[in-house]
């Protein structure tokens, strides 16, 4: 739409905030309505029981993952295409645990849909965090809030200043857990990777960072535009009305935060002035490597649009609908 051309990335022409819709015939719409009405009560009941009751119990991690897979099975999220950089198909089971996210490692995932957090929880059982575009601090959150973030505005899920920490501290306090970070700080439609938060720079040097890309087919379950009840219904309709959904997961080779060594362990103000936003050149290289990996794995492009651009887009989009 020409009205929203200002929210296209100047370099690639990509508009990462535009909602994606899939065409459907009248007969297809009737079939989708039947599937939606059949699944809706089961999905709502199962989800409510889990998050209101079972989620608060001290269940074994294996049982918790099975229950989460049950939530994903109801809307037909059956087909999961998982691939690791440099690993041939059919040989995933032969790889050492170090090739995938493991305790004392970081998942740096793109952020497109509420399914992102649900899938990561069902596979890796990570600790979820909220990042800010201009802060190295993060806030630890639970799975439910991580899911709700994808349906909320950037201001609604901004970290609370009184509950901030950093990734180094989280790893030290939870050495047996994986930490999940959504460094873009806002959802997109999966076509572009936004500039990453400097929160990744607090990763200790001995902790691996795994860029993880999640893509969906059909792609209309992405939620780049936040909203109220209408968005909830729209997302549930797309999720529950289609027979199946495919998740395509790509995991990049692990990276390490070597910036402290490159800066000789001295975080001087002079070194930070070399980069932008208080980020040293060596630190920016690490963020660029993670962003490039996410873009390559997701067959997307890096864009220069920021969280502030998304806020402006959402305002313009809301005014248009009104």
C-alpha positions in Angstrom: 0.0 0.0 0.0 1.4 3.4 -1.0 0.2 4.9 2.2 2.6 2.7 4.2 5.5 3.0 1.7 7.4 5.0 4.3 7.5 1.8 6.4 9.4 -0.1 3.7 13.1 -0.7 4.2 14.9 1.7 1.9 17.6 -0.9 1.0 15.5 -4.0 0.4 12.0 -2.6 -0.2 10.7 -5.0 2.5 7.8 -4.1 4.7 8.3 -6.2 7.8 5.2 -4.9 9.7 2.5 -5.6 7.1 0.1 -8.4 8.2 0.0 -11.4 5.9 -3.2 -12.9 4.6 -3.9 -16.1 2.7 -6.6 -16.3 0.0 -9.5 -18.7 0.4 -12.5 -19.7 -1.7 -16.1 -19.7 -0.4 -16.0 -23.5 -0.1 -12.7 -23.3 1.7 -14.1 -20.7 4.1 -16.9 -23.1 5.0 -14.5 -25.9 5.6 -12.3 -23.6 7.7 -15.3 -22.5 9.8 -16.2 -26.1 10.5 -12.7 -27.0 11.6 -12.5 -23.8 13.7 -15.7 -24.4 15.6 -14.7 -28.1 16.2 -11.3 -27.2 17.5 -12.0 -24.1 19.5 -13.6 -25.6 22.7 -10.9 -28.3 22.9 -8.1 -25.7 22.4 -9.6 -23.2 24.9 -10.2 -25.9 27.5 -6.8 -27.5 27.2 -5.0 -24.1 27.2 -6.9 -22.8 30.2 -6.3 -26.0 32.3 -2.6 -25.9 31.5 -1.9 -22.2 32.2 -4.3 -21.8 35.1 -3.5 -25.1 36.9 -0.8 -27.4 35.5 1.7 -24.7 34.7 2.0 -23.8 38.4 2.7 -27.3 39.5 6.2 -28.8 39.9 5.8 -31.1 36.9 8.8 -33.1 35.5 10.2 -31.2 32.4 9.4 -34.2 30.2 5.7 -34.2 31.2 5.5 -30.4 30.8 6.9 -30.7 27.2 4.3 -33.4 26.4 1.5 -31.1 27.6 2.8 -28.2 25.5 3.0 -30.5 22.4 -0.7 -31.4 23.2 -1.6 -27.7 22.9 0.2 -27.5 19.6 -1.4 -30.7 18.3 -4.9 -29.4 18.6 -4.5 -26.7 15.9 -2.6 -29.1 13.7 1.0 -28.1 14.2 2.2 -31.5 13.1 5.0 -31.0 10.7 8.2 -29.6 12.1 11.1 -29.2 9.7 14.2 -29.0 11.9 17.7 -28.4 10.4 21.1 -27.5 11.9 23.7 -25.5 10.0 26.3 -27.9 8.5 24.4 -31.1 9.4 23.0 -33.4 6.7 19.4 -34.4 6.8 18.8 -37.7 8.7 21.9 -37.3 10.9 20.5 -35.0 13.6 20.4 -37.8 16.1 24.1 -38.5 15.6 25.1 -34.9 16.6 26.5 -34.1 20.0 24.3 -32.0 22.4 26.7 -29.1 21.9 25.4 -28.5 18.4 22.0 -27.5 19.7 20.9 -25.2 22.5 21.8 -26.7 25.8 22.1 -25.6 29.5 24.2 -22.5 29.9 23.5 -21.4 26.3 21.5 -18.6 24.7 18.8 -18.9 22.1 18.6 -15.7 20.0 15.3 -16.2 18.1 13.4 -14.1 15.5 10.0 -12.9 16.8 6.9 -13.3 14.6 4.2 -15.3 16.4 2.8 -16.5 19.7 3.8 -20.0 18.5 7.5 -19.0 18.8 7.6 -19.2 22.6 5.3 -22.2 22.7 7.5 -24.2 20.4 10.7 -23.2 22.1 9.2 -24.2 25.5 8.1 -27.6 24.2 11.6 -28.4 22.9 14.2 -26.6 25.0 12.2 -25.5 28.2 14.1 -22.2 28.3 13.9 -19.2 30.6 12.3 -16.4 28.5 13.4 -12.8 28.7 12.3 -9.4 27.4 14.9 -7.1 25.8 14.9 -3.4 25.1 16.3 -1.8 21.9 18.8 0.4 23.7 19.6 -1.5 26.9 21.9 -4.4 27.9 19.5 -5.4 30.6 16.7 -8.0 30.3 13.7 -9.1 32.4 13.0 -12.7 33.1 9.4 -13.7 32.3 7.2 -16.8 32.2 5.9 -18.7 29.2 2.5 -17.1 29.2 3.8 -13.6 29.1 6.2 -14.6 26.3 3.2 -15.8 24.3 1.2 -12.7 25.0 4.1 -10.5 24.0 3.5 -11.4 20.4 0.0 -10.1 20.6 0.8 -6.9 22.5 2.3 -3.5 21.6 6.0 -2.8 22.3 5.1 -0.5 25.2 2.9 -3.2 26.9 5.7 -5.8 27.1 8.6 -3.4 27.8 10.8 -4.6 30.7 10.0 -3.3 34.1 12.9 -1.1 35.4 12.6 -2.7 38.9 13.1 -6.2 37.6 16.1 -5.9 35.3 19.1 -8.2 35.2 21.5 -9.4 32.5 22.2 -12.6 30.7 25.4 -13.3 32.6 23.6 -13.2 35.9 20.7 -15.3 34.6 23.1 -18.0 33.4 25.0 -17.9 36.7 21.8 -18.3 38.7 20.4 -21.0 36.3 23.3 -23.1 35.1 20.9 -26.0 34.1 18.7 -24.0 31.9 18.7 -22.5 28.4 18.0 -18.7 28.1 15.7 -17.5 25.3 16.1 -13.9 23.9 14.0 -12.2 21.3 16.6 -9.5 20.4 14.4 -7.7 17.8 12.2 -6.4 20.7 9.1 -6.4 18.5 7.3 -8.8 16.2 7.6 -8.8 12.4 5.9 -10.8 9.6 9.1 -12.8 9.2 10.3 -11.1 6.0 12.9 -8.9 7.7 15.2 -8.9 10.7 15.2 -5.7 12.7 18.3 -4.3 14.5 19.2 -6.4 17.5 19.2 -5.3 21.2 22.6 -5.0 22.9 21.3 -7.4 25.6 23.1 -10.2 23.8 26.4 -8.4 24.7 26.1 -9.5 28.3 26.4 -13.1 27.4 29.5 -14.6 29.2 32.4 -15.6 26.9 32.0 -19.3 27.6 28.3 -19.5 26.8 27.2 -20.3 23.3 24.7 -18.2 21.4 22.5 -20.0 19.0 20.6 -18.0 16.4 17.3 -19.8 15.8 14.9 -19.0 12.9 11.3 -20.0 13.0 9.1 -19.7 9.9 5.5 -20.9 9.4 3.5 -22.3 6.5 0.9 -20.8 6.0 2.7 -17.6 7.0 -0.5 -15.8 8.1 -0.1 -16.9 11.8 2.5 -14.1 12.2 1.3 -11.2 14.3 3.2 -8.1 13.3 0.4 -5.7 14.3 -0.7 -5.8 17.9 -4.4 -5.2 18.9 -7.2 -6.1 21.2 -10.0 -8.7 21.0 -10.0 -8.4 17.2 -6.4 -9.5 16.9 -7.0 -12.4 19.3 -9.9 -13.7 17.2 -8.1 -13.2 14.0 -5.1 -15.1 15.2 -7.2 -18.0 16.7 -9.2 -18.1 13.4 -6.0 -18.5 11.3 -4.5 -21.0 13.8 -7.5 -23.2 14.4 -9.3 -23.1 11.0 -6.5 -24.6 8.8 -6.0 -28.4 8.8 -2.3 -28.2 9.5 0.6 -25.8 10.1 4.3 -26.4 9.4 7.1 -24.9 11.4 10.4 -24.6 9.7 13.2 -24.3 12.3 16.8 -23.5 11.4 19.6 -23.4 14.0 22.9 -21.7 13.2 26.2 -22.8 14.4 27.0 -21.6 17.9 28.7 -18.2 18.4 30.6 -16.8 21.3 30.8 -13.3 22.8 34.5 -12.6 22.3 34.1 -8.8 22.5 35.5 -8.5 26.0 38.7 -10.2 24.9 38.9 -8.1 21.8 38.5 -5.0 24.0 41.2 -6.3 26.4 38.6 -6.5 29.1 38.3 -2.7 29.4 34.9 -1.2 28.6 36.2 2.4 28.2 34.0 5.2 27.1 36.4 5.9 24.2 36.0 2.4 22.9 32.2 2.7 23.0 32.3 6.0 21.1 33.7 4.1 18.1 30.3 2.5 17.5 26.8 3.9 17.7 24.5 4.0 20.7 27.2 3.3 23.1 28.2 0.0 21.4 31.8 -0.6 20.5 32.7 -1.6 17.0 33.7 -5.2 18.1 30.4 -5.5 19.9 28.4 -4.4 16.9 30.2 -7.0 14.8 28.8 -9.7 17.1 25.2 -8.3 16.8 25.7 -8.2 13.0 26.8 -11.8 12.9 23.7 -12.9 14.8 21.4 -10.8 12.7 23.0 -12.1 9.5 22.5 -15.7 10.6 18.9 -15.1 11.4 18.3 -13.4 8.0 20.1 -16.2 6.2 18.3 -19.0 8.0 14.9 -17.4 7.6 15.5 -16.4 4.0 14.8 -12.8 5.1 16.6 -9.5 4.8 18.1 -7.3 7.4 16.2 -4.0 7.6 16.9 -0.7 9.2 13.5 -0.2 10.6 13.3 0.0 14.4 10.9 -0.4 17.2 10.0 3.3 16.9 9.2 2.8 13.2 6.9 0.0 14.2 5.1 2.1 16.7 4.5 4.7 14.0 3.3 2.0 11.6 0.9 0.6 14.2 -0.5 4.1 14.8 -1.0 4.7 11.1 -2.5 1.3 10.6 -5.0 1.7 13.5 -6.0 5.2 12.2 -6.6 3.7 8.7 -8.9 1.0 10.0 -10.8 3.5 12.0 
